[in-house]
Amino acid sequence: MAEPKKISCRVCGKLFDPCATCQPHSDMFHWRNFACSKKCAKKYIKDTIAYRDSLKQNRGTQENI
């Protein structure tokens, strides 16, 4: 039997088995496709939102120049 595909967590780098049920559904967002745990998933989402908000603020600042 083939070894299951492991991927690296985008937060901590730990190798983990992604959800076999979630992966074929690339049109839907599933935390098990990029994070090894709910804790890492929450951190990734929080950091992503903060990054996107900073980009929006920078765009607003540049428009006022």
Predicted model as a PDB file, atoms N, CA, C, CB and O in Angstrom, pLDDT in the B-factor column:
MODEL        1                                                                  
ATOM      1  N   MET A   1       0.840  -1.182   0.000  1.00 57.00           N  
ATOM      2  CA  MET A   1       0.000   0.000   0.000  1.00 57.00           C  
ATOM      3  C   MET A   1       0.889   1.251   0.000  1.00 57.00           C  
ATOM      4  CB  MET A   1      -0.958  -0.005   1.225  1.00 57.00           C  
ATOM      5  O   MET A   1       1.904   1.290   0.696  1.00 57.00           O  
ATOM      6  N   ALA A   2       0.522   2.239  -0.754  1.00 64.00           N  
ATOM      7  CA  ALA A   2       1.308   3.462  -0.867  1.00 64.00           C  
ATOM      8  C   ALA A   2       1.205   4.295   0.407  1.00 64.00           C  
ATOM      9  CB  ALA A   2       0.848   4.284  -2.077  1.00 64.00           C  
ATOM     10  O   ALA A   2       0.166   4.343   1.066  1.00 64.00           O  
ATOM     11  N   GLU A   3       2.323   4.949   0.729  1.00 71.00           N  
ATOM     12  CA  GLU A   3       2.359   5.848   1.885  1.00 71.00           C  
ATOM     13  C   GLU A   3       1.479   7.067   1.589  1.00 71.00           C  
ATOM     14  CB  GLU A   3       3.832   6.286   2.215  1.00 71.00           C  
ATOM     15  O   GLU A   3       1.577   7.643   0.505  1.00 71.00           O  
ATOM     16  N   PRO A   4       0.622   7.467   2.534  1.00 71.00           N  
ATOM     17  CA  PRO A   4      -0.226   8.642   2.286  1.00 71.00           C  
ATOM     18  C   PRO A   4       0.618   9.902   2.058  1.00 71.00           C  
ATOM     19  CB  PRO A   4      -1.190   8.863   3.470  1.00 71.00           C  
ATOM     20  O   PRO A   4       1.678  10.066   2.661  1.00 71.00           O  
ATOM     21  N   LYS A   5       0.145  10.770   1.197  1.00 84.00           N  
ATOM     22  CA  LYS A   5       0.844  12.012   0.883  1.00 84.00           C  
ATOM     23  C   LYS A   5       0.827  12.920   2.113  1.00 84.00           C  
ATOM     24  CB  LYS A   5       0.193  12.725  -0.342  1.00 84.00           C  
ATOM     25  O   LYS A   5      -0.228  13.162   2.699  1.00 84.00           O  
ATOM     26  N   LYS A   6       1.990  13.414   2.494  1.00 90.00           N  
ATOM     27  CA  LYS A   6       2.085  14.343   3.608  1.00 90.00           C  
ATOM     28  C   LYS A   6       2.399  15.726   3.048  1.00 90.00           C  
ATOM     29  CB  LYS A   6       3.170  13.888   4.636  1.00 90.00           C  
ATOM     30  O   LYS A   6       3.134  15.873   2.071  1.00 90.00           O  
ATOM     31  N   ILE A   7       1.822  16.731   3.693  1.00 91.00           N  
ATOM     32  CA  ILE A   7       2.105  18.104   3.305  1.00 91.00           C  
ATOM     33  C   ILE A   7       2.583  18.873   4.531  1.00 91.00           C  
ATOM     34  CB  ILE A   7       0.853  18.779   2.676  1.00 91.00           C  
ATOM     35  O   ILE A   7       2.370  18.447   5.666  1.00 91.00           O  
ATOM     36  N   SER A   8       3.216  19.984   4.294  1.00 95.00           N  
ATOM     37  CA  SER A   8       3.773  20.806   5.353  1.00 95.00           C  
ATOM     38  C   SER A   8       2.745  21.835   5.819  1.00 95.00           C  
ATOM     39  CB  SER A   8       5.057  21.503   4.876  1.00 95.00           C  
ATOM     40  O   SER A   8       2.111  22.502   5.002  1.00 95.00           O  
ATOM     41  N   CYS A   9       2.586  21.959   7.132  1.00 96.00           N  
ATOM     42  CA  CYS A   9       1.688  22.959   7.714  1.00 96.00           C  
ATOM     43  C   CYS A   9       2.223  24.342   7.360  1.00 96.00           C  
ATOM     44  CB  CYS A   9       1.564  22.783   9.271  1.00 96.00           C  
ATOM     45  O   CYS A   9       3.422  24.590   7.483  1.00 96.00           O  
ATOM     46  N   ARG A  10       1.355  25.234   6.925  1.00 95.00           N  
ATOM     47  CA  ARG A  10       1.772  26.578   6.523  1.00 95.00           C  
ATOM     48  C   ARG A  10       2.151  27.454   7.713  1.00 95.00           C  
ATOM     49  CB  ARG A  10       0.668  27.247   5.735  1.00 95.00           C  
ATOM     50  O   ARG A  10       2.712  28.534   7.530  1.00 95.00           O  
ATOM     51  N   VAL A  11       1.854  27.004   8.919  1.00 96.00           N  
ATOM     52  CA  VAL A  11       2.174  27.794  10.108  1.00 96.00           C  
ATOM     53  C   VAL A  11       3.429  27.274  10.794  1.00 96.00           C  
ATOM     54  CB  VAL A  11       1.001  27.782  11.086  1.00 96.00           C  
ATOM     55  O   VAL A  11       4.390  28.019  10.979  1.00 96.00           O  
ATOM     56  N   CYS A  12       3.425  26.008  11.168  1.00 97.00           N  
ATOM     57  CA  CYS A  12       4.529  25.471  11.964  1.00 97.00           C  
ATOM     58  C   CYS A  12       5.499  24.610  11.158  1.00 97.00           C  
ATOM     59  CB  CYS A  12       3.981  24.663  13.102  1.00 97.00           C  
ATOM     60  O   CYS A  12       6.585  24.294  11.644  1.00 97.00           O  
ATOM     61  N   GLY A  13       5.130  24.225   9.935  1.00 97.00           N  
ATOM     62  CA  GLY A  13       6.010  23.436   9.088  1.00 97.00           C  
ATOM     63  C   GLY A  13       5.948  21.935   9.326  1.00 97.00           C  
ATOM     64  O   GLY A  13       6.595  21.169   8.611  1.00 97.00           O  
ATOM     65  N   LYS A  14       5.183  21.507  10.314  1.00 97.00           N  
ATOM     66  CA  LYS A  14       5.068  20.073  10.625  1.00 97.00           C  
ATOM     67  C   LYS A  14       4.429  19.338   9.446  1.00 97.00           C  
ATOM     68  CB  LYS A  14       4.230  19.852  11.924  1.00 97.00           C  
ATOM     69  O   LYS A  14       3.479  19.837   8.842  1.00 97.00           O  
ATOM     70  N   LEU A  15       4.948  18.157   9.120  1.00 96.00           N  
ATOM     71  CA  LEU A  15       4.334  17.336   8.078  1.00 96.00           C  
ATOM     72  C   LEU A  15       3.101  16.641   8.653  1.00 96.00           C  
ATOM     73  CB  LEU A  15       5.348  16.291   7.515  1.00 96.00           C  
ATOM     74  O   LEU A  15       3.132  16.123   9.770  1.00 96.00           O  
ATOM     75  N   PHE A  16       2.029  16.638   7.885  1.00 94.00           N  
ATOM     76  CA  PHE A  16       0.793  16.001   8.336  1.00 94.00           C  
ATOM     77  C   PHE A  16       0.048  15.416   7.148  1.00 94.00           C  
ATOM     78  CB  PHE A  16      -0.100  17.006   9.089  1.00 94.00           C  
ATOM     79  O   PHE A  16       0.307  15.764   5.997  1.00 94.00           O  
ATOM     80  N   ASP A  17      -0.881  14.519   7.452  1.00 91.00           N  
ATOM     81  CA  ASP A  17      -1.734  13.926   6.420  1.00 91.00           C  
ATOM     82  C   ASP A  17      -2.922  14.843   6.189  1.00 91.00           C  
ATOM     83  CB  ASP A  17      -2.207  12.494   6.826  1.00 91.00           C  
ATOM     84  O   ASP A  17      -3.720  15.052   7.103  1.00 91.00           O  
ATOM     85  N   PRO A  18      -3.060  15.398   4.983  1.00 86.00           N  
ATOM     86  CA  PRO A  18      -4.220  16.241   4.704  1.00 86.00           C  
ATOM     87  C   PRO A  18      -5.482  15.392   4.667  1.00 86.00           C  
ATOM     88  CB  PRO A  18      -4.042  16.998   3.373  1.00 86.00           C  
ATOM     89  O   PRO A  18      -5.418  14.176   4.493  1.00 86.00           O  
ATOM     90  N   CYS A  19      -6.597  16.025   4.828  1.00 80.00           N  
ATOM     91  CA  CYS A  19      -7.875  15.323   4.822  1.00 80.00           C  
ATOM     92  C   CYS A  19      -8.158  14.772   3.415  1.00 80.00           C  
ATOM     93  CB  CYS A  19      -9.022  16.268   5.286  1.00 80.00           C  
ATOM     94  O   CYS A  19      -8.273  15.537   2.457  1.00 80.00           O  
ATOM     95  N   ALA A  20      -8.266  13.464   3.302  1.00 78.00           N  
ATOM     96  CA  ALA A  20      -8.505  12.825   2.003  1.00 78.00           C  
ATOM     97  C   ALA A  20      -9.872  13.204   1.445  1.00 78.00           C  
ATOM     98  CB  ALA A  20      -8.397  11.301   2.128  1.00 78.00           C  
ATOM     99  O   ALA A  20     -10.049  13.253   0.227  1.00 78.00           O  
ATOM    100  N   THR A  21     -10.825  13.469   2.306  1.00 76.00           N  
ATOM    101  CA  THR A  21     -12.174  13.849   1.866  1.00 76.00           C  
ATOM    102  C   THR A  21     -12.202  15.297   1.395  1.00 76.00           C  
ATOM    103  CB  THR A  21     -13.192  13.646   3.003  1.00 76.00           C  
ATOM    104  O   THR A  21     -12.905  15.625   0.439  1.00 76.00           O  
ATOM    105  N   CYS A  22     -11.438  16.170   2.064  1.00 71.00           N  
ATOM    106  CA  CYS A  22     -11.456  17.603   1.758  1.00 71.00           C  
ATOM    107  C   CYS A  22     -10.675  17.954   0.495  1.00 71.00           C  
ATOM    108  CB  CYS A  22     -10.898  18.381   2.923  1.00 71.00           C  
ATOM    109  O   CYS A  22     -11.080  18.841  -0.257  1.00 71.00           O  
ATOM    110  N   GLN A  23      -9.562  17.269   0.258  1.00 68.00           N  
ATOM    111  CA  GLN A  23      -8.676  17.648  -0.840  1.00 68.00           C  
ATOM    112  C   GLN A  23      -9.326  17.664  -2.219  1.00 68.00           C  
ATOM    113  CB  GLN A  23      -7.527  16.725  -0.869  1.00 68.00           C  
ATOM    114  O   GLN A  23      -9.056  18.586  -2.989  1.00 68.00           O  
ATOM    115  N   PRO A  24     -10.164  16.698  -2.571  1.00 71.00           N  
ATOM    116  CA  PRO A  24     -10.754  16.752  -3.913  1.00 71.00           C  
ATOM    117  C   PRO A  24     -11.694  17.938  -4.133  1.00 71.00           C  
ATOM    118  CB  PRO A  24     -11.502  15.482  -4.177  1.00 71.00           C  
ATOM    119  O   PRO A  24     -12.028  18.267  -5.271  1.00 71.00           O  
ATOM    120  N   HIS A  25     -12.114  18.571  -3.049  1.00 68.00           N  
ATOM    121  CA  HIS A  25     -13.042  19.699  -3.147  1.00 68.00           C  
ATOM    122  C   HIS A  25     -12.268  21.008  -3.070  1.00 68.00           C  
ATOM    123  CB  HIS A  25     -14.114  19.635  -2.027  1.00 68.00           C  
ATOM    124  O   HIS A  25     -12.363  21.736  -2.082  1.00 68.00           O  
ATOM    125  N   SER A  26     -11.505  21.301  -4.112  1.00 68.00           N  
ATOM    126  CA  SER A  26     -10.660  22.494  -4.114  1.00 68.00           C  
ATOM    127  C   SER A  26     -11.472  23.782  -4.226  1.00 68.00           C  
ATOM    128  CB  SER A  26      -9.664  22.418  -5.253  1.00 68.00           C  
ATOM    129  O   SER A  26     -10.937  24.868  -4.004  1.00 68.00           O  
ATOM    130  N   ASP A  27     -12.745  23.676  -4.565  1.00 74.00           N  
ATOM    131  CA  ASP A  27     -13.587  24.857  -4.660  1.00 74.00           C  
ATOM    132  C   ASP A  27     -14.096  25.308  -3.290  1.00 74.00           C  
ATOM    133  CB  ASP A  27     -14.759  24.582  -5.585  1.00 74.00           C  
ATOM    134  O   ASP A  27     -14.708  26.370  -3.173  1.00 74.00           O  
ATOM    135  N   MET A  28     -13.845  24.501  -2.255  1.00 76.00           N  
ATOM    136  CA  MET A  28     -14.280  24.833  -0.903  1.00 76.00           C  
ATOM    137  C   MET A  28     -13.061  24.995  -0.004  1.00 76.00           C  
ATOM    138  CB  MET A  28     -15.233  23.745  -0.346  1.00 76.00           C  
ATOM    139  O   MET A  28     -12.054  24.311  -0.185  1.00 76.00           O  
ATOM    140  N   PHE A  29     -13.155  25.898   0.963  1.00 80.00           N  
ATOM    141  CA  PHE A  29     -12.055  26.173   1.889  1.00 80.00           C  
ATOM    142  C   PHE A  29     -12.140  25.215   3.070  1.00 80.00           C  
ATOM    143  CB  PHE A  29     -12.090  27.649   2.376  1.00 80.00           C  
ATOM    144  O   PHE A  29     -13.136  25.202   3.792  1.00 80.00           O  
ATOM    145  N   HIS A  30     -11.101  24.419   3.266  1.00 86.00           N  
ATOM    146  CA  HIS A  30     -11.028  23.480   4.383  1.00 86.00           C  
ATOM    147  C   HIS A  30      -9.690  23.667   5.078  1.00 86.00           C  
ATOM    148  CB  HIS A  30     -11.209  22.005   3.901  1.00 86.00           C  
ATOM    149  O   HIS A  30      -8.646  23.605   4.429  1.00 86.00           O  
ATOM    150  N   TRP A  31      -9.701  23.892   6.375  1.00 89.00           N  
ATOM    151  CA  TRP A  31      -8.455  24.118   7.108  1.00 89.00           C  
ATOM    152  C   TRP A  31      -7.550  22.909   7.081  1.00 89.00           C  
ATOM    153  CB  TRP A  31      -8.749  24.495   8.537  1.00 89.00           C  
ATOM    154  O   TRP A  31      -6.334  23.053   7.207  1.00 89.00           O  
ATOM    155  N   ARG A  32      -8.102  21.729   6.922  1.00 89.00           N  
ATOM    156  CA  ARG A  32      -7.291  20.507   6.921  1.00 89.00           C  
ATOM    157  C   ARG A  32      -6.432  20.366   5.666  1.00 89.00           C  
ATOM    158  CB  ARG A  32      -8.189  19.298   7.053  1.00 89.00           C  
ATOM    159  O   ARG A  32      -5.639  19.430   5.564  1.00 89.00           O  
ATOM    160  N   ASN A  33      -6.578  21.267   4.730  1.00 88.00           N  
ATOM    161  CA  ASN A  33      -5.752  21.237   3.518  1.00 88.00           C  
ATOM    162  C   ASN A  33      -4.489  22.080   3.651  1.00 88.00           C  
ATOM    163  CB  ASN A  33      -6.559  21.720   2.330  1.00 88.00           C  
ATOM    164  O   ASN A  33      -3.632  22.027   2.769  1.00 88.00           O  
ATOM    165  N   PHE A  34      -4.344  22.865   4.734  1.00 90.00           N  
ATOM    166  CA  PHE A  34      -3.165  23.706   4.871  1.00 90.00           C  
ATOM    167  C   PHE A  34      -2.596  23.772   6.281  1.00 90.00           C  
ATOM    168  CB  PHE A  34      -3.488  25.072   4.420  1.00 90.00           C  
ATOM    169  O   PHE A  34      -1.508  24.314   6.476  1.00 90.00           O  
ATOM    170  N   ALA A  35      -3.309  23.231   7.272  1.00 94.00           N  
ATOM    171  CA  ALA A  35      -2.827  23.307   8.655  1.00 94.00           C  
ATOM    172  C   ALA A  35      -2.941  21.954   9.337  1.00 94.00           C  
ATOM    173  CB  ALA A  35      -3.612  24.365   9.446  1.00 94.00           C  
ATOM    174  O   ALA A  35      -3.846  21.166   9.058  1.00 94.00           O  
ATOM    175  N   CYS A  36      -2.002  21.706  10.239  1.00 95.00           N  
ATOM    176  CA  CYS A  36      -1.975  20.415  10.925  1.00 95.00           C  
ATOM    177  C   CYS A  36      -2.962  20.342  12.083  1.00 95.00           C  
ATOM    178  CB  CYS A  36      -0.584  20.133  11.432  1.00 95.00           C  
ATOM    179  O   CYS A  36      -3.280  19.251  12.556  1.00 95.00           O  
ATOM    180  N   SER A  37      -3.448  21.489  12.544  1.00 96.00           N  
ATOM    181  CA  SER A  37      -4.368  21.515  13.683  1.00 96.00           C  
ATOM    182  C   SER A  37      -5.268  22.738  13.594  1.00 96.00           C  
ATOM    183  CB  SER A  37      -3.590  21.513  15.020  1.00 96.00           C  
ATOM    184  O   SER A  37      -5.015  23.656  12.814  1.00 96.00           O  
ATOM    185  N   LYS A  38      -6.320  22.738  14.402  1.00 95.00           N  
ATOM    186  CA  LYS A  38      -7.202  23.911  14.437  1.00 95.00           C  
ATOM    187  C   LYS A  38      -6.453  25.134  14.964  1.00 95.00           C  
ATOM    188  CB  LYS A  38      -8.441  23.629  15.313  1.00 95.00           C  
ATOM    189  O   LYS A  38      -6.706  26.259  14.533  1.00 95.00           O  
ATOM    190  N   LYS A  39      -5.529  24.905  15.901  1.00 97.00           N  
ATOM    191  CA  LYS A  39      -4.750  26.009  16.453  1.00 97.00           C  
ATOM    192  C   LYS A  39      -3.934  26.690  15.349  1.00 97.00           C  
ATOM    193  CB  LYS A  39      -3.820  25.505  17.580  1.00 97.00           C  
ATOM    194  O   LYS A  39      -3.925  27.917  15.248  1.00 97.00           O  
ATOM    195  N   CYS A  40      -3.256  25.899  14.532  1.00 97.00           N  
ATOM    196  CA  CYS A  40      -2.475  26.465  13.425  1.00 97.00           C  
ATOM    197  C   CYS A  40      -3.398  27.106  12.385  1.00 97.00           C  
ATOM    198  CB  CYS A  40      -1.604  25.373  12.763  1.00 97.00           C  
ATOM    199  O   CYS A  40      -3.065  28.149  11.822  1.00 97.00           O  
ATOM    200  N   ALA A  41      -4.534  26.498  12.133  1.00 96.00           N  
ATOM    201  CA  ALA A  41      -5.481  27.055  11.163  1.00 96.00           C  
ATOM    202  C   ALA A  41      -5.969  28.428  11.618  1.00 96.00           C  
ATOM    203  CB  ALA A  41      -6.678  26.101  10.965  1.00 96.00           C  
ATOM    204  O   ALA A  41      -6.053  29.354  10.811  1.00 96.00           O  
ATOM    205  N   LYS A  42      -6.288  28.564  12.898  1.00 96.00           N  
ATOM    206  CA  LYS A  42      -6.758  29.853  13.424  1.00 96.00           C  
ATOM    207  C   LYS A  42      -5.670  30.912  13.299  1.00 96.00           C  
ATOM    208  CB  LYS A  42      -7.194  29.713  14.898  1.00 96.00           C  
ATOM    209  O   LYS A  42      -5.948  32.054  12.932  1.00 96.00           O  
ATOM    210  N   LYS A  43      -4.430  30.532  13.604  1.00 97.00           N  
ATOM    211  CA  LYS A  43      -3.318  31.484  13.484  1.00 97.00           C  
ATOM    212  C   LYS A  43      -3.125  31.895  12.023  1.00 97.00           C  
ATOM    213  CB  LYS A  43      -2.009  30.868  14.045  1.00 97.00           C  
ATOM    214  O   LYS A  43      -2.932  33.077  11.736  1.00 97.00           O  
ATOM    215  N   TYR A  44      -3.175  30.943  11.107  1.00 96.00           N  
ATOM    216  CA  TYR A  44      -2.998  31.236   9.687  1.00 96.00           C  
ATOM    217  C   TYR A  44      -4.087  32.197   9.196  1.00 96.00           C  
ATOM    218  CB  TYR A  44      -3.020  29.932   8.860  1.00 96.00           C  
ATOM    219  O   TYR A  44      -3.794  33.165   8.494  1.00 96.00           O  
ATOM    220  N   ILE A  45      -5.329  31.928   9.564  1.00 95.00           N  
ATOM    221  CA  ILE A  45      -6.447  32.773   9.130  1.00 95.00           C  
ATOM    222  C   ILE A  45      -6.316  34.174   9.726  1.00 95.00           C  
ATOM    223  CB  ILE A  45      -7.800  32.141   9.538  1.00 95.00           C  
ATOM    224  O   ILE A  45      -6.511  35.168   9.026  1.00 95.00           O  
ATOM    225  N   LYS A  46      -5.984  34.256  11.025  1.00 96.00           N  
ATOM    226  CA  LYS A  46      -5.801  35.548  11.692  1.00 96.00           C  
ATOM    227  C   LYS A  46      -4.696  36.349  11.011  1.00 96.00           C  
ATOM    228  CB  LYS A  46      -5.472  35.348  13.187  1.00 96.00           C  
ATOM    229  O   LYS A  46      -4.871  37.534  10.729  1.00 96.00           O  
ATOM    230  N   ASP A  47      -3.559  35.708  10.747  1.00 96.00           N  
ATOM    231  CA  ASP A  47      -2.432  36.380  10.105  1.00 96.00           C  
ATOM    232  C   ASP A  47      -2.770  36.812   8.680  1.00 96.00           C  
ATOM    233  CB  ASP A  47      -1.212  35.465  10.094  1.00 96.00           C  
ATOM    234  O   ASP A  47      -2.366  37.889   8.243  1.00 96.00           O  
ATOM    235  N   THR A  48      -3.506  35.979   7.962  1.00 94.00           N  
ATOM    236  CA  THR A  48      -3.896  36.307   6.581  1.00 94.00           C  
ATOM    237  C   THR A  48      -4.823  37.516   6.556  1.00 94.00           C  
ATOM    238  CB  THR A  48      -4.583  35.100   5.907  1.00 94.00           C  
ATOM    239  O   THR A  48      -4.660  38.407   5.723  1.00 94.00           O  
ATOM    240  N   ILE A  49      -5.793  37.549   7.464  1.00 95.00           N  
ATOM    241  CA  ILE A  49      -6.716  38.689   7.533  1.00 95.00           C  
ATOM    242  C   ILE A  49      -5.956  39.966   7.882  1.00 95.00           C  
ATOM    243  CB  ILE A  49      -7.831  38.429   8.575  1.00 95.00           C  
ATOM    244  O   ILE A  49      -6.199  41.014   7.284  1.00 95.00           O  
ATOM    245  N   ALA A  50      -5.035  39.886   8.845  1.00 96.00           N  
ATOM    246  CA  ALA A  50      -4.241  41.059   9.230  1.00 96.00           C  
ATOM    247  C   ALA A  50      -3.405  41.553   8.056  1.00 96.00           C  
ATOM    248  CB  ALA A  50      -3.329  40.729  10.427  1.00 96.00           C  
ATOM    249  O   ALA A  50      -3.310  42.759   7.830  1.00 96.00           O  
ATOM    250  N   TYR A  51      -2.804  40.644   7.312  1.00 95.00           N  
ATOM    251  CA  TYR A  51      -2.000  41.015   6.148  1.00 95.00           C  
ATOM    252  C   TYR A  51      -2.859  41.705   5.088  1.00 95.00           C  
ATOM    253  CB  TYR A  51      -1.317  39.772   5.552  1.00 95.00           C  
ATOM    254  O   TYR A  51      -2.467  42.737   4.543  1.00 95.00           O  
ATOM    255  N   ARG A  52      -4.015  41.140   4.802  1.00 94.00           N  
ATOM    256  CA  ARG A  52      -4.892  41.732   3.786  1.00 94.00           C  
ATOM    257  C   ARG A  52      -5.394  43.103   4.232  1.00 94.00           C  
ATOM    258  CB  ARG A  52      -6.084  40.802   3.496  1.00 94.00           C  
ATOM    259  O   ARG A  52      -5.502  44.019   3.417  1.00 94.00           O  
ATOM    260  N   ASP A  53      -5.699  43.249   5.519  1.00 93.00           N  
ATOM    261  CA  ASP A  53      -6.126  44.552   6.034  1.00 93.00           C  
ATOM    262  C   ASP A  53      -5.009  45.585   5.894  1.00 93.00           C  
ATOM    263  CB  ASP A  53      -6.555  44.434   7.508  1.00 93.00           C  
ATOM    264  O   ASP A  53      -5.273  46.741   5.565  1.00 93.00           O  
ATOM    265  N   SER A  54      -3.758  45.174   6.140  1.00 92.00           N  
ATOM    266  CA  SER A  54      -2.641  46.108   6.006  1.00 92.00           C  
ATOM    267  C   SER A  54      -2.471  46.538   4.550  1.00 92.00           C  
ATOM    268  CB  SER A  54      -1.340  45.471   6.529  1.00 92.00           C  
ATOM    269  O   SER A  54      -2.126  47.688   4.278  1.00 92.00           O  
ATOM    270  N   LEU A  55      -2.710  45.623   3.618  1.00 90.00           N  
ATOM    271  CA  LEU A  55      -2.631  45.991   2.197  1.00 90.00           C  
ATOM    272  C   LEU A  55      -3.696  47.023   1.848  1.00 90.00           C  
ATOM    273  CB  LEU A  55      -2.790  44.744   1.301  1.00 90.00           C  
ATOM    274  O   LEU A  55      -3.427  47.975   1.115  1.00 90.00           O  
ATOM    275  N   LYS A  56      -4.903  46.837   2.372  1.00 87.00           N  
ATOM    276  CA  LYS A  56      -5.987  47.791   2.123  1.00 87.00           C  
ATOM    277  C   LYS A  56      -5.636  49.160   2.690  1.00 87.00           C  
ATOM    278  CB  LYS A  56      -7.307  47.285   2.735  1.00 87.00           C  
ATOM    279  O   LYS A  56      -5.878  50.179   2.043  1.00 87.00           O  
ATOM    280  N   GLN A  57      -5.067  49.192   3.896  1.00 85.00           N  
ATOM    281  CA  GLN A  57      -4.699  50.467   4.515  1.00 85.00           C  
ATOM    282  C   GLN A  57      -3.607  51.142   3.718  1.00 85.00           C  
ATOM    283  CB  GLN A  57      -4.244  50.261   5.964  1.00 85.00           C  
ATOM    284  O   GLN A  57      -3.632  52.360   3.540  1.00 85.00           O  
ATOM    285  N   ASN A  58      -2.634  50.362   3.228  1.00 78.00           N  
ATOM    286  CA  ASN A  58      -1.552  50.950   2.428  1.00 78.00           C  
ATOM    287  C   ASN A  58      -2.084  51.521   1.125  1.00 78.00           C  
ATOM    288  CB  ASN A  58      -0.471  49.907   2.135  1.00 78.00           C  
ATOM    289  O   ASN A  58      -1.624  52.574   0.685  1.00 78.00           O  
ATOM    290  N   ARG A  59      -3.036  50.853   0.503  1.00 77.00           N  
ATOM    291  CA  ARG A  59      -3.630  51.370  -0.735  1.00 77.00           C  
ATOM    292  C   ARG A  59      -4.351  52.674  -0.467  1.00 77.00           C  
ATOM    293  CB  ARG A  59      -4.598  50.346  -1.349  1.00 77.00           C  
ATOM    294  O   ARG A  59      -4.254  53.612  -1.259  1.00 77.00           O  
ATOM    295  N   GLY A  60      -5.071  52.745   0.635  1.00 69.00           N  
ATOM    296  CA  GLY A  60      -5.788  53.958   0.994  1.00 69.00           C  
ATOM    297  C   GLY A  60      -4.845  55.113   1.256  1.00 69.00           C  
ATOM    298  O   GLY A  60      -5.145  56.247   0.883  1.00 69.00           O  
ATOM    299  N   THR A  61      -3.722  54.852   1.883  1.00 65.00           N  
ATOM    300  CA  THR A  61      -2.712  55.859   2.160  1.00 65.00           C  
ATOM    301  C   THR A  61      -2.081  56.363   0.865  1.00 65.00           C  
ATOM    302  CB  THR A  61      -1.639  55.294   3.092  1.00 65.00           C  
ATOM    303  O   THR A  61      -1.851  57.564   0.721  1.00 65.00           O  
ATOM    304  N   GLN A  62      -1.801  55.475  -0.067  1.00 62.00           N  
ATOM    305  CA  GLN A  62      -1.179  55.859  -1.325  1.00 62.00           C  
ATOM    306  C   GLN A  62      -2.129  56.689  -2.184  1.00 62.00           C  
ATOM    307  CB  GLN A  62      -0.728  54.622  -2.088  1.00 62.00           C  
ATOM    308  O   GLN A  62      -1.685  57.568  -2.923  1.00 62.00           O  
ATOM    309  N   GLU A  63      -3.435  56.418  -2.093  1.00 58.00           N  
ATOM    310  CA  GLU A  63      -4.407  57.188  -2.885  1.00 58.00           C  
ATOM    311  C   GLU A  63      -4.498  58.625  -2.402  1.00 58.00           C  
ATOM    312  CB  GLU A  63      -5.789  56.533  -2.823  1.00 58.00           C  
ATOM    313  O   GLU A  63      -4.831  59.519  -3.180  1.00 58.00           O  
ATOM    314  N   ASN A  64      -4.207  58.859  -1.127  1.00 55.00           N  
ATOM    315  CA  ASN A  64      -4.297  60.200  -0.564  1.00 55.00           C  
ATOM    316  C   ASN A  64      -3.071  61.044  -0.842  1.00 55.00           C  
ATOM    317  CB  ASN A  64      -4.516  60.117   0.908  1.00 55.00           C  
ATOM    318  O   ASN A  64      -3.061  62.237  -0.539  1.00 55.00           O  
ATOM    319  N   ILE A  65      -2.036  60.447  -1.413  1.00 53.00           N  
ATOM    320  CA  ILE A  65      -0.789  61.197  -1.697  1.00 53.00           C  
ATOM    321  C   ILE A  65      -0.947  62.022  -2.939  1.00 53.00           C  
ATOM    322  CB  ILE A  65       0.411  60.249  -1.855  1.00 53.00           C  
ATOM    323  O   ILE A  65      -0.015  62.719  -3.340  1.00 53.00           O  
TER     324      ILE A  65                                                      
ENDMDL                                                                          
END                                                                             
